[in-house]
Amino acid sequence: MPSIKLLSDTLISQIAAGEVVERPASVLKELIENSLDAGATEISVTLAEGGIREVRVVDNGAGMEAGDLTLALRRHATSKIATLADLEQVQSLGFRGEALASIASVARVLITSRTHQAHHGASIRSEGGHEGAAEPATAAPGTVITVNELYFNTPARRKFLRSEATEFSHCDDVVRRIALVRPDVSFSLRHNGRVTLHLPASDQARRIESLLGVAFSATARVFEESSLGMRLCGCAGAPGEARASRDAQYFYVNGRFVRDKVATHAAREAYRDVLHGDRHPSYALFLEIDPAAVDVNVHPAKTEVRFRDSRGIHQFIFHSLTKTMARSASSAPVAFAAPLATTSRDSGAPSARPYYQHNLGIAEPVGRYVAAFGEAQRPSATGAFAAATAALRAGVPAASAAGENAPLGYALAQLHGVYILAQNMNGLVLVDMHAAHERIVYEGLKNALDRRAVETQKLLIPATLNADSLDVATVEEHGLTLAELGFDIAPLSPTTLAVRALPSMLAGGDIATMVRAVLGEIREYGASRALTERRDELLSSMACHGAVRANRALTLPEMNALLRQMEETERSGQCNHGRPTWYQMSLADLDKLFMRGR
């Protein structure tokens, strides 16, 4: 049996490099984070062959003196922490003191640096972990680190690297992730002599638009929430911007990009009510928390963290995003707060076109609910569609409670019995009337059930439906649960049920289909689960059957009533299944479509 021996420092560093230096992108991440810790405001990255042949990072940070260069390449040498107390509340991006040593052990490294106070700089070389002496060098203030031939001395590891294009894509992703949280720093990326990314220092809004795209920036919901010493801000992507993968999910803790299951699950749950199918939300979330409340020393790569109170973090993220996604169409936008941004993107000069052009005389709002019927008669966002339009059938058009500037505008016409066409200040609004009313009814049912005040409507003539023995047994066993949901159902015979009352919000819906769906849900999951963990699915099914159906002709006042309800209803931009309920076509879109001005 071989005797125990101490490993050499070089072999120790090479072993450590397996955890820290997975690929060129890992090298790039560590070097950029060192630049930011040094206070750099300008960072330039140059790559050759996807970073396999060369990774070069130039910054204008604090720089290093000649005596620090040798120590910088030693394992566990760092200027960022000195005691356990420092580690437990670390705020710098780097702190382990092993990244440069690990990189130097498996590559050829050249470091040139100069402090802002020095008249000249110094440089040091290392090859496979064997460094030379520091030498005087001409250099601008800051630091330049060049890493060549990654894994040149460990060919087995080099074989695991992917193609040049793949490795570059990972490097590009690293730069973008870091740049997203530091809009105050300018970044440039050059690959094989070609500039692929240039991000001047800016504010958070412009940086998000540059990196996540105009479509995301234009529709994302900016928010900021604070609770118990925590602050969460950022952009929650619109449900319509959801993707097939999680590649547009960015989560930061105290400025550090991390992949965290707690945050991912909280965000997913917050979007659950507005996402379609298996789509994944897109977002950029910035969490600020007491450094002592989070452990960043979980993995050498520092992309994982452990929260002291993971349940509290989950609830904070979930409720913050739920509140953000619940904004109705009439909600005022939230601006980025310092320090994430200082100004918002200029959206251009307002259109000189008039809001109302009196197209056929049907887009101009006249009269108000309150003026005609009093405050008590104004339709609410959670009332039944029939109740909301009862007054309108008397011939009084709807008007926004906020005045003529209604976010979704005023109805022009109905298209094929499916879509509502409306005109607002920005142009044309297209509304899927069934999807929109489905969300209105769904939110109304949720609110009413939470208050234990589901209003019922008795039927003058009970509706009867054929039923099997299981349906009859379910009615007899769960009468109280059905009453809580607003139903009054009784067996007439072993094969017949009589519906004597139902939730007023569902009046006019397909009663037979609705009742069978409710009974099936209760029978399959039990009354307790149906009203707790399965509540939303149950109410969604009820709303779907109770919403106004396609091909039903609506009057203009009824259409306007629906638009007003949408403006006051939470999550009204998506139906219960995550599909969009309305779409805006701006005047610019229409001009482009008809080639006006060309």
C-alpha angles and dihedrals in degrees: 000000000000117000122247114265136182115251118237119254090245093054091045090054092047091052090049089048089066089068099037103033107048096150140336090287089061090054091048093049093053093047094048092047089052089052092052092047086054090057098254118172095182123048124178122190125196122187133186122198093354091311093298093108098031142002115183125180123186122187140169094224130132094291128209135265121237092258092056095052095074092046091049089067095048121097116257093010112133142148093209105075135019106170141034088255089059090051093050092058102026115163101176120094093234126041112137096085095218107092099088092042091051092047093047091051093062103032146033109268133191121186122189119178144163131184119229090246097051124090093216138015139231137226138202134191131210130184119191092338096312107114128193129216124289113260134191114265141175109250144150117243109285134040136294118195120185120189115191133187101004112216092007089145097041104052093172090064092044090059089064093062116104131228121306091253093051094048091048092051089056091049091048090051091052092054092047094048093052095040091053093065095040108053089156090069124073117226132191129183125197124184124190090343096311124109107234100169134024120175117175118203109277142139127295096260094055093044092052091049091049094051106030098034139251093273092056094043094048095053104029119109114236114212145165128198132175131193136160095347094317127113127194122184138152141090126316109202118234114257088245088063092057114129140210090246138035094248094117098054114110121178124176132187113200090338095313120117109230139171106227128173092205093057094041093052093046091052093046091052092048090054095041094098095053106034124102118228117313096339119137124225122243120221148145111219125183115195120191115194140156104283089225089061095062131053112217094173094085101108133013091240089059094217093117128066137184119219120214089219105028093166091055091049091049092052093046093051093042096050093042092054094040089055090048095049090047094066113122125224090266095055116119115244120251120231124221111267127219135302091029095054144354104197138020128236115277106245094196133252117319117260115267091213117109118254095231121038095176094241102196086335095276104104098062113098115226127180131003136244091237095050093050104036109010131252094291092062098054109118113247128222091245101044125106117274090241091053091047092056101037093098092042092061086067087069104260111132119224124254130189117262086228092056131255095328095087112169093223094037127213131309122265102175148324119257119215090330090287111076134047118216114208136173123224136165092279099048133266126005120200116199130191096218098199093047091046095048090045090060092045092053092043094053090044091053092048093051093046093048091049088055091042086233108116105164114225132207119210115221116233088216113027115239114237127204137179113254139180125232093266092056091050092048091050091053092049094047100041104036093129092052091050090049090052088055091051100258128129106193128163134177115252094182138345088279104031135071127194119212106206099170139008138179108297090228089064097050110134094025129121097284099187095049092043095051093046090051092050093047091047092052093049093046094049099043105021128245095276096053092040090060096040124029093010095041097106093048090050095048091044090056091048091049092049092055093041100048122101108277129234117265092035110130114232128195119234092254090052091050091050090049089055091050091051091050090050090054091055098041124093117242090007092150091077134040122233090275095052098257119134117262098198142017131203122219109191124214087251090056091051093046089052091048092054094036093239115174094023 
